[in-house]
Amino acid sequence: MAAEEDVKQRQIIENRARNISHNVRCTECGSQSIEDSQADVAILLRKLIRDEIKAGKSDKEIYKKLEDEYGETVLYAPKFDLQTAGIWLSPVIVGGIAAGIWAYQKHRQRTNVHIMALNLVRGVPLTPREKETMLEILTPPPPPRKWWRPGQ
C-alpha cells in the first residue's frame, strides 16, 4: 500500500513539474518550453522545478522564483502591467492617430472646396491645383458598366 501511494505521489509531482515546465520558456532556445528543450539550461530548470515541488512550494512560488532569477521573459504568460499594456496597445494607438490624421485631411479638403467655391463667387481666380481639385470633386463618376446587353 505504501509503494502504491509513493507511485501516486511521484506521478503528482511529475504532472505538476510538466505543467510548470510547459509554461516556462527555455532561456537558451527562446522558442521552446523547457519541457520540449534539451538544452543544458532547460534540464537544470526542470530539475530545479522538481526540487521545489518536493520541497513543498506552490506553483505560484515556483513561477515567482523563476521570474526573479531569469526575468519576466522566462514565462510564456507575462503579467499584465503598464509596460506590457503599452506594448500591446501601441498598434491600436498608432492606428487611431493615423485614422485621425486621415479624417482631418478629408475634412480640410471639404472645407477647402467651400472656400474655393466662395472665392469663385467673389471672382478670385483659382490656382491650377485648386482647379484640379474642383474638377476632381465635381466630376461625376462614370456609370457602372453592364455586363449584359439589354434586349438579348
Rosetta silent file (secondary structure, phi, psi, omega in degrees, C-alpha in Angstrom):
SEQUENCE: MAAEEDVKQRQIIENRARNISHNVRCTECGSQSIEDSQADVAILLRKLIRDEIKAGKSDKEIYKKLEDEYGETVLYAPKFDLQTAGIWLSPVIVGGIAAGIWAYQKHRQRTNVHIMALNLVRGVPLTPREKETMLEILTPPPPPRKWWRPGQ
SCORE:     score description
SCORE:     0.000 S_00000001
   1 L     0.000  -39.818 -179.771    0.000    0.000    0.000 S_00000001
   2 H   -66.778  -36.073  179.360    2.835    2.395    0.820 S_00000001
   3 H   -66.560  -37.589  179.185    4.506    1.646   -2.522 S_00000001
   4 H   -65.848  -42.153  177.592    1.277    2.448   -4.347 S_00000001
   5 H   -66.443  -36.880  177.835    0.953    5.796   -2.551 S_00000001
   6 H   -62.910  -40.636  178.093    4.604    6.536   -3.275 S_00000001
   7 H   -65.514  -44.364  177.718    3.981    5.939   -7.003 S_00000001
   8 H   -60.326  -43.023 -179.744    0.901    8.205   -6.906 S_00000001
   9 H   -63.256  -41.918  178.599    2.892   10.935   -5.139 S_00000001
  10 H   -65.329  -36.625  177.878    5.669   10.720   -7.772 S_00000001
  11 H   -66.287  -39.937  178.332    3.046   10.929  -10.545 S_00000001
  12 H   -63.395  -46.019  178.804    1.524   14.039   -8.971 S_00000001
  13 H   -61.268  -44.314 -178.982    4.963   15.663   -8.687 S_00000001
  14 H   -63.492  -43.311  178.937    5.768   14.697  -12.285 S_00000001
  15 H   -63.858  -44.248  177.414    2.463   16.081  -13.603 S_00000001
  16 H   -62.435  -43.096 -179.157    2.908   19.382  -11.744 S_00000001
  17 H   -62.990  -43.058  179.017    6.512   19.650  -12.955 S_00000001
  18 H   -65.326  -40.382  178.615    5.500   19.035  -16.570 S_00000001
  19 H   -61.380  -46.654  178.830    2.680   21.557  -16.319 S_00000001
  20 H   -65.290  -43.071 -177.790    5.012   24.229  -14.964 S_00000001
  21 H   -62.109  -31.815  177.851    7.735   23.301  -17.481 S_00000001
  22 H   -68.863  -22.678 -177.732    5.319   23.806  -20.400 S_00000001
  23 L   -98.638    5.724 -178.960    4.750   27.403  -19.245 S_00000001
  24 E  -115.831  128.051 -178.862    8.444   28.307  -18.895 S_00000001
  25 E   -80.476  138.963  175.481   10.481   29.435  -21.903 S_00000001
  26 L   -70.243  126.257 -177.391   13.958   27.995  -22.436 S_00000001
  27 L   -72.689  -19.805  179.284   16.394   30.872  -21.956 S_00000001
  28 L   -87.889  -44.306 -177.590   18.824   29.340  -24.445 S_00000001
  29 L   -82.348  -46.047 -179.561   16.377   28.381  -27.223 S_00000001
  30 L    85.250  -36.127 -175.766   13.788   31.097  -26.724 S_00000001
  31 L  -102.314   -3.760 -178.913   11.196   29.412  -28.920 S_00000001
  32 L  -119.514  155.120  172.420   10.709   26.203  -26.910 S_00000001
  33 E   -78.604  162.385  179.069    9.444   25.465  -23.451 S_00000001
  34 L   -67.948  -18.982  176.950   11.916   23.882  -21.059 S_00000001
  35 L   -70.280  -35.189 -177.171    9.782   20.739  -21.266 S_00000001
  36 L   -91.725  -18.319 -175.218   10.485   20.418  -25.008 S_00000001
  37 L   -86.734  148.697  176.002   14.089   21.662  -24.992 S_00000001
  38 L  -110.655   13.377  178.164   17.168   19.515  -24.469 S_00000001
  39 L   -66.532  153.328 -178.621   19.472   22.468  -23.717 S_00000001
  40 H   -56.926  -42.051 -179.798   21.557   22.238  -20.532 S_00000001
  41 H   -61.483  -41.712 -179.339   19.723   25.206  -19.010 S_00000001
  42 H   -63.918  -41.056  178.754   16.344   23.545  -19.659 S_00000001
  43 H   -63.102  -43.329  178.303   17.476   20.326  -17.995 S_00000001
  44 H   -64.166  -40.915  179.829   18.691   22.289  -14.962 S_00000001
  45 H   -66.763  -39.306  176.586   15.443   24.268  -14.766 S_00000001
  46 H   -61.123  -41.591  178.088   13.346   21.078  -14.938 S_00000001
  47 H   -64.643  -42.995  178.789   15.418   19.649  -12.059 S_00000001
  48 H   -59.449  -43.586 -179.431   15.017   22.903  -10.098 S_00000001
  49 H   -62.776  -44.158  179.536   11.236   22.789  -10.578 S_00000001
  50 H   -64.546  -39.776  177.789   11.036   19.174   -9.367 S_00000001
  51 H   -64.134  -40.893  179.367   13.205   20.006   -6.342 S_00000001
  52 H   -65.326  -40.019  178.139   10.995   22.981   -5.483 S_00000001
  53 H   -63.548  -44.577  179.490    7.853   20.829   -5.758 S_00000001
  54 H   -64.255  -28.607  178.279    9.409   18.194   -3.489 S_00000001
  55 L   -77.824   -4.739  175.593   10.272   20.987   -1.031 S_00000001
  56 L    94.005   12.767  179.727    6.543   21.793   -0.830 S_00000001
  57 L   -75.795  148.985  176.946    6.478   25.036   -2.830 S_00000001
  58 L   -82.083  166.452  178.829    3.294   26.071   -4.627 S_00000001
  59 H   -59.684  -42.335  179.604    3.181   26.672   -8.392 S_00000001
  60 H   -59.803  -43.419  179.834    2.948   30.442   -7.804 S_00000001
  61 H   -63.948  -38.286  179.535    6.049   30.399   -5.622 S_00000001
  62 H   -67.322  -45.891  177.703    7.968   28.428   -8.256 S_00000001
  63 H   -59.651  -41.971 -179.492    6.911   30.825  -11.061 S_00000001
  64 H   -62.635  -43.310  179.534    7.877   33.780   -8.860 S_00000001
  65 H   -62.860  -44.336  178.986   11.317   32.285   -8.154 S_00000001
  66 H   -63.418  -40.875  179.262   11.936   31.635  -11.868 S_00000001
  67 H   -65.531  -41.013  178.989   10.788   35.154  -12.746 S_00000001
  68 H   -64.643  -39.859 -176.189   13.037   36.686  -10.070 S_00000001
  69 H   -81.220  -35.865 -172.422   16.085   34.715  -11.219 S_00000001
  70 H  -116.433   -3.375 -179.769   15.621   34.821  -15.016 S_00000001
  71 L    93.317  165.597 -175.352   13.351   37.796  -15.653 S_00000001
  72 H   -67.298  -25.148 -177.296    9.756   38.077  -16.756 S_00000001
  73 H   -70.015  -11.769  178.842   10.509   36.848  -20.293 S_00000001
  74 H   -70.807  -22.108 -179.841   11.120   33.326  -18.978 S_00000001
  75 E   -92.879  137.394  177.996    7.349   32.931  -18.531 S_00000001
  76 L   -70.554  -25.296  179.620    5.162   32.369  -21.584 S_00000001
  77 L  -117.338   82.789 -179.722    2.350   34.347  -19.945 S_00000001
  78 L   -67.057  155.116 -179.268    3.921   37.537  -18.556 S_00000001
  79 L   -69.785  153.180 -177.567    1.884   39.558  -16.088 S_00000001
  80 L   -90.837  111.042  177.616   -0.156   42.448  -17.460 S_00000001
  81 L  -133.550 -169.295 -175.895    1.264   45.767  -16.259 S_00000001
  82 H   -61.958  -39.413 -178.878    1.792   49.273  -17.636 S_00000001
  83 H   -67.153  -47.800  179.997    4.768   48.294  -19.794 S_00000001
  84 H   -69.095  -31.362  176.464    3.089   45.299  -21.427 S_00000001
  85 H   -62.942  -42.421  177.845   -0.106   47.306  -21.852 S_00000001
  86 H   -61.811  -39.887  179.902    1.884   49.908  -23.782 S_00000001
  87 H   -66.191  -45.143 -177.460    3.398   47.232  -25.994 S_00000001
  88 H   -73.654  -32.205 -176.519    0.054   45.596  -26.747 S_00000001
  89 H   -89.904  -12.735 -176.785   -1.894   48.834  -27.193 S_00000001
  90 H   -58.876  -40.038  176.795    0.671   50.731  -29.281 S_00000001
  91 H   -62.787  -36.110  178.603   -0.599   49.391  -32.657 S_00000001
  92 H   -66.971  -41.723  179.904   -4.140   50.472  -31.741 S_00000001
  93 H   -65.067  -45.653  179.242   -2.920   53.909  -30.704 S_00000001
  94 H   -62.517  -42.009  177.550   -0.856   54.351  -33.883 S_00000001
  95 H   -62.723  -40.212  178.036   -3.828   53.200  -35.990 S_00000001
  96 H   -64.738  -40.396  177.843   -6.107   55.664  -34.208 S_00000001
  97 H   -64.463  -43.664  179.228   -3.684   58.523  -34.792 S_00000001
  98 H   -62.143  -42.715  178.596   -3.389   57.589  -38.489 S_00000001
  99 H   -64.108  -39.588  177.608   -7.188   57.435  -38.822 S_00000001
 100 H   -63.465  -42.518  178.384   -7.489   60.821  -37.102 S_00000001
 101 H   -64.056  -43.476  179.199   -4.961   62.401  -39.468 S_00000001
 102 H   -61.308  -45.506 -179.413   -6.751   60.901  -42.480 S_00000001
 103 H   -64.236  -39.711  178.794  -10.152   62.166  -41.251 S_00000001
 104 H   -63.760  -41.911  179.911   -8.735   65.629  -40.574 S_00000001
 105 H   -65.423  -39.476  177.412   -7.258   65.823  -44.077 S_00000001
 106 H   -63.983  -42.956  178.501  -10.574   64.754  -45.622 S_00000001
 107 H   -61.893  -44.393 -179.908  -12.391   67.368  -43.544 S_00000001
 108 H   -63.171  -38.094  179.408   -9.863   70.018  -44.540 S_00000001
 109 H   -64.351  -42.604  178.629  -10.230   69.070  -48.201 S_00000001
 110 H   -65.669  -39.924  178.254  -14.014   69.511  -47.999 S_00000001
 111 H   -63.584  -40.982  178.689  -13.590   72.805  -46.174 S_00000001
 112 H   -62.384  -34.213  177.894  -11.172   73.972  -48.835 S_00000001
 113 H   -62.828  -41.386  178.228  -13.796   73.190  -51.510 S_00000001
 114 H   -63.962  -41.961  179.217  -16.233   75.527  -49.758 S_00000001
 115 H   -65.106  -41.746  178.850  -13.591   78.237  -49.584 S_00000001
 116 H   -63.751  -39.716  178.745  -12.740   77.733  -53.262 S_00000001
 117 H   -63.844  -41.875  177.131  -16.429   77.977  -54.182 S_00000001
 118 H   -63.135  -41.094  178.373  -16.744   81.217  -52.214 S_00000001
 119 H   -63.345  -37.870  177.262  -13.649   82.572  -53.933 S_00000001
 120 H   -62.898  -43.174  179.475  -15.160   81.718  -57.346 S_00000001
 121 H   -62.963  -37.386 -179.303  -18.348   83.599  -56.426 S_00000001
 122 H   -78.047  -11.155  178.697  -16.240   86.577  -55.320 S_00000001
 123 L    91.876   12.413  178.422  -14.288   86.494  -58.579 S_00000001
 124 L   -81.474  125.983 -178.946  -10.948   85.351  -57.089 S_00000001
 125 L   -68.713  147.480  179.220   -9.112   83.188  -59.670 S_00000001
 126 L   -87.974  148.655  173.835   -8.244   79.594  -58.709 S_00000001
 127 L   -75.170  162.221  178.354   -4.726   78.204  -58.761 S_00000001
 128 H   -57.217  -37.238  179.084   -4.074   75.248  -61.095 S_00000001
 129 H   -67.374  -39.211  178.293   -4.101   72.868  -58.106 S_00000001
 130 H   -66.854  -38.396  176.716   -7.429   74.271  -56.888 S_00000001
 131 H   -61.752  -43.337  179.615   -8.903   73.883  -60.390 S_00000001
 132 H   -62.034  -43.394  179.243   -7.741   70.273  -60.466 S_00000001
 133 H   -63.627  -44.820 -179.671   -9.272   69.615  -57.046 S_00000001
 134 H   -62.199  -44.550  179.330  -12.586   71.232  -58.012 S_00000001
 135 H   -63.953  -39.487  179.674  -12.802   69.218  -61.250 S_00000001
 136 H   -62.937  -40.422 -177.378  -11.969   66.021  -59.391 S_00000001
 137 H   -78.491  -38.805 -173.893  -14.701   66.630  -56.826 S_00000001
 138 H   -85.507  -16.637  179.360  -17.360   68.000  -59.175 S_00000001
 139 L   -76.792  123.968 -179.283  -16.947   65.460  -61.989 S_00000001
 140 L   -70.509  152.391  178.679  -19.488   62.664  -61.501 S_00000001
 141 L   -68.570  153.243  179.176  -18.191   59.091  -61.544 S_00000001
 142 L   -65.509  151.730 -179.932  -18.687   57.154  -64.793 S_00000001
 143 L   -65.930  150.006 -179.655  -21.818   54.993  -64.945 S_00000001
 144 L   -66.383  143.227  179.036  -21.286   51.367  -63.985 S_00000001
 145 L   -76.249  139.927  176.827  -20.667   49.020  -66.894 S_00000001
 146 L   -93.082  134.444 -178.447  -23.322   46.485  -67.583 S_00000001
 147 L   -88.956   -3.922  174.976  -22.044   43.023  -68.140 S_00000001
 148 L  -125.861  159.164  177.523  -25.095   42.118  -70.150 S_00000001
 149 L  -104.208  128.441  179.832  -26.716   43.820  -73.084 S_00000001
 150 L   -63.988  142.738  176.302  -30.372   44.683  -72.685 S_00000001
 151 L    92.086    2.201  179.709  -32.656   43.018  -75.167 S_00000001
 152 L  -108.953    0.000    0.000  -30.648   39.856  -75.694 S_00000001
